[in-house]
Amino acid sequence: MMSALDREGYLLMDPVEFRARFRERTHHTLEIQTYAAIQAGKRLPEKQAETARKLSRLWVEKGLPTDLPDYLWGQRLISFADTLQAGGRVDLSAYAPRRLTPEEADFFHRVLRERRSVRHWTEEDVPDWMIDRILESGLWAAHSCNLQSIRFIVVREKGMPGLFKGSDIPGGPVHLVILQDERVYRANELMPVRNRLLDCGAAAQNMVLTAHALGLGGVWLTFSDKMVERLAERFRLPEMIKIVTYVDVGFPAQSPAPPGRIGLVEAVLERV
Ligand SMILES: Cc1cc2nc3c(=O)[nH]c(=O)nc-3n(C[C@H](O)[C@H](O)[C@H](O)COP(=O)(O)O)c2cc1C
């Protein structure tokens, strides 16, 4: 049973933190166990879905919308658990990705290798749909405990000229700032702090790759503390929303030669 204090705490909790807790608890107390049971062809312990059920009831009690993707994902897992607990079989075949052909896999590898950091752009406007696709690809990156900290600010240089001055290059026509809502990390204080940066890095890498796939040129850039301060002030960011990194994109006006990479002989330290 959840104590009265816990329940009150959850009801008073900021919705961003509550949703992150819902995702983290469902991930750690139900998702992993459910897929393991499906894999092993075993029943789930009777109380396995209890935490997710309690948090789902609190979700409704808090008046949060029940058509949000994280709530729906939780309900799907609960329904899988119900099926397993009733001795039924969960069929996951509908979720199986189509396996890439060898040609498609080669093509994907080519896209990875041909992405370059582009630092000169044409005047052509980047359509909003391309920007949205890049941002979405950032949200689909792997993320620690599925906490989903990533947030964005989109700045067209011509809309706010000079806001990004101070970078080592003049910068592109579109600046995609990647921020994190630190409230979500309250959901798992045991998680190493380095995961936070990794969450941002995973999002940014998806984004530069997607920009490349769309025929844009992108570059991942470094913020100076002064720039971070300027942006935080300009957008009146509250304390818990942290600016971490940014990616500039536009239609490319250059095609740099690949800088090359060290080889596997050098990079693989051990292979056992
Ligand atoms: C975290 C990070 C910060 C970067 N910062 C800058 C930067 O401030 N200025 C810049 O011109 N390029 C920056 N880059 C791009 C790198 O210089 C570039 O990825 C590297 O030279 C390899 O080239 P490639 O991306 O074309 O393969 C950054 C890349 C990363 C991952």
The ligand as an SDF file (V2000), in Angstrom:
LIG
                    3D

 31 33  0  0  0  0  0  0  0  0999 V2000
   30.1940   18.2270  -28.5340 C   0  0  0  0  0  0  0  0  0  0  0  0
   30.6850   18.8200  -29.8460 C   0  0  0  0  0  0  0  0  0  0  0  0
   31.0410   20.1450  -29.9160 C   0  0  0  0  0  0  0  0  0  0  0  0
   31.4670   20.7210  -31.1360 C   0  0  0  0  0  0  0  0  0  0  0  0
   31.7650   22.0500  -31.1590 N   0  0  0  0  0  0  0  0  0  0  0  0
   32.1270   22.6270  -32.3220 C   0  0  0  0  0  0  0  0  0  0  0  0
   32.3970   24.0360  -32.3640 C   0  0  0  0  0  0  0  0  0  0  0  0
   32.2920   24.7380  -31.3670 O   0  0  0  0  0  0  0  0  0  0  0  0
   32.7380   24.5840  -33.5470 N   0  0  0  0  0  0  0  0  0  0  0  0
   32.8220   23.8570  -34.6970 C   0  0  0  0  0  0  0  0  0  0  0  0
   33.1240   24.4360  -35.7420 O   0  0  0  0  0  0  0  0  0  0  0  0
   32.5910   22.4960  -34.6810 N   0  0  0  0  0  0  0  0  0  0  0  0
   32.2340   21.8770  -33.5280 C   0  0  0  0  0  0  0  0  0  0  0  0
   31.9610   20.5130  -33.4950 N   0  0  0  0  0  0  0  0  0  0  0  0
   32.0720   19.7070  -34.7390 C   0  0  0  0  0  0  0  0  0  0  0  0
   33.4110   18.9370  -34.7960 C   0  0  0  0  0  0  0  0  0  0  0  0
   34.4760   19.8140  -35.0520 O   0  0  0  0  0  0  0  0  0  0  0  0
   33.3160   17.8490  -35.9040 C   0  0  0  0  0  0  0  0  0  0  0  0
   32.2820   16.9410  -35.5830 O   0  0  0  0  0  0  0  0  0  0  0  0
   34.6340   17.0940  -36.0850 C   0  0  0  0  0  0  0  0  0  0  0  0
   35.6450   17.9390  -36.5410 O   0  0  0  0  0  0  0  0  0  0  0  0
   34.5080   15.9200  -37.0790 C   0  0  0  0  0  0  0  0  0  0  0  0
   34.0400   16.3520  -38.3340 O   0  0  0  0  0  0  0  0  0  0  0  0
   32.7220   15.7400  -38.9880 P   0  0  0  0  0  0  0  0  0  0  0  0
   31.5770   16.0610  -38.0330 O   0  0  0  0  0  0  0  0  0  0  0  0
   32.5660   16.4440  -40.3160 O   0  0  0  0  0  0  0  0  0  0  0  0
   32.9180   14.2660  -39.1480 O   0  0  0  0  0  0  0  0  0  0  0  0
   31.5530   19.9240  -32.3020 C   0  0  0  0  0  0  0  0  0  0  0  0
   31.1970   18.5650  -32.2180 C   0  0  0  0  0  0  0  0  0  0  0  0
   30.7560   18.0140  -31.0140 C   0  0  0  0  0  0  0  0  0  0  0  0
   30.3520   16.5520  -30.9500 C   0  0  0  0  0  0  0  0  0  0  0  0
  1  2  1  0
  2  3  1  0
  2 30  2  0
  3  4  2  0
  4  5  1  0
  4 28  1  0
  5  6  2  0
  6  7  1  0
  6 13  1  0
  7  8  2  0
  7  9  1  0
  9 10  1  0
 10 11  2  0
 10 12  1  0
 12 13  2  0
 13 14  1  0
 14 15  1  0
 14 28  1  0
 15 16  1  0
 16 17  1  0
 16 18  1  0
 18 19  1  0
 18 20  1  0
 20 21  1  0
 20 22  1  0
 22 23  1  0
 23 24  1  0
 24 25  2  0
 24 26  1  0
 24 27  1  0
 28 29  2  0
 29 30  1  0
 30 31  1  0
M  END
$$$$
